[in-house]
């Protein structure tokens, strides 16, 4: 009887403690899950504000109905020389994609951000939100003149 009890106890212990063993394969294996970036989350953190003019010398900017081709060409050259390290028209990089920028920001805000990124990052709530969203990647001051800034702004209208 003792042997039978001992056999039942050991058997139940083995059954209750047993686990399904996975067969390990030799070599390297990596499992990644693709993270989906939701555009809604971006919109929640950085609001669209067409009334915000930003911090800087531009307080009132009115674009002509027609794009000034000469200014846009000069702006494109400047943009390609200094901005493409961080910005692309249709793709997020270190900084935001710039296509449709004037649907999200006022011309004054855009031009103040171009000419005065230091002041904007210190005082403007949208610039601060963008800084946070883009992992604290600071937009460097390129020391552009008001004319160069206006040219870049005109080029951004063509995107």
N, C-alpha and C positions, 0 to 999 in steps of 0.2 A: 503494500500500500504506500509506503514511504517513497519507493521508487516511482510509483505512478504519480504521486503528488509532485515530486521533484521534476519529473518529466513534463507535466502540465505547466508548472511554474516557469520552467526554462523555455518551453515552447511559446507560452503567451508573452513572455518577456521579449523573445526574439521577434514575434509578430508585431508587438506594439512599438518596439524601438527600431524596427527595420525601416529603412527608407529606400526610396527608388534611387538607384545609382545611375548617374549619367555617365556615359562613356566619353571620356576626354580624348580628343583627337590631337595628334601632334601638330605643331605649327602655330601660325598666328591667325587670330580671328578677331574682328572688330565689328561691333554692331553700333550703328548710328541711326538716330531717328532724325528726320528732317524737321527743323523748326519752321513753322509758318509765321511770317511776319504779317501782322494784321494792320491794314491801313487805318482802321478805326482807332486803334490804340495811339497811333501817331497823331491823329487829329485831336484826340483828347488831351494830349500833353502839350501840344503847340497849337494854340488857337489861331483861327483865321481872323485877322483884325485889320480891316481896310481903313480904319480911322486913326490908327497909331502911326504917327509920323516919325517916331524914333528920336534919337538924340544926336544933334549935329547941325550943320549949317543949312541944310535943305528943309525949309518950312512950307514951301508951296511950289509944286512942280506940276506943270501941265504939258502932257505930250500932245504933239500935233496928230491929226488923224492919220497922216501918211508917215511912214518911217523914213527918216533922213538917211539915205544910203551912205553918204559920205561919213556921217557920224557913226553909223553902225559898222562900217568897214574899219574905222579907227578903233572902235570899241572891241570888235572881234579880234583884231591884232593884239590889243592889250590883254583881253581875256585869255587868248591862247598862250600868251607869254607868262602870265602870272596866276591865272585862276584854275587852269585845268589840272593842276596837281591835286586839287581838292574837290573840284566841281565838274560835273558832266551835265549836259542838257537833260537827259532822260534817265539817269542812273544815280542812285545814292552812292556816295563814296565817303570820303572823310567829312565832306559837307553835303548839304541837300542837293537834289536835282533841281535845276533852275528853269526847266520848261514850265510854263504856266505860272511863273513867279508872281506876276502882277494880278493873278486871280486870288492870291493869298495875302499879298502885302501891298501897301501903298507905294507909289513911286518915291515919295520922300523917305519912307522907311528903308527901301532898298538902297537908295543913294547914300543915306546916312550910314548904313551898315558897311557899304563899300569904302567910304571915305573916313569913317570914324568907328571902326570895330571895337576899339578899346573902350570908348565911352558908352557905346551901345551895350557891350557885355557887362558893364558895371551897373547901368541904370535902366535899361529897357527890359521889360518882363518877357517879351517874345524872344529877344536875343538870349536871355538867360535860359529860357526853356529849350531853345535850340541847342545851346551849349550843353545842357544836361542830356538831351536826346542823342547828341553826337559824341558821347563819352568824353566830354570836356575838351574836345579838340578846338582850340582857340583859333579864330580867324585872325590872321596876322595883318597888321596895318601895312599896306603897300605904299603908303605916302603918295597917293594919287592926288592930282590937282582936281579942282571942281570940274574943269573941262574934260579931263580924262574919265572922271567918274560919270559924267553925263554921257560920254561916248559909250562906256560899258553898259550903262542903263539902256541906251538906245539899242545896242546889240542884243541885250536880253529880251527886248520886245520881239526880235525876229525868231526866237526859239519856239 
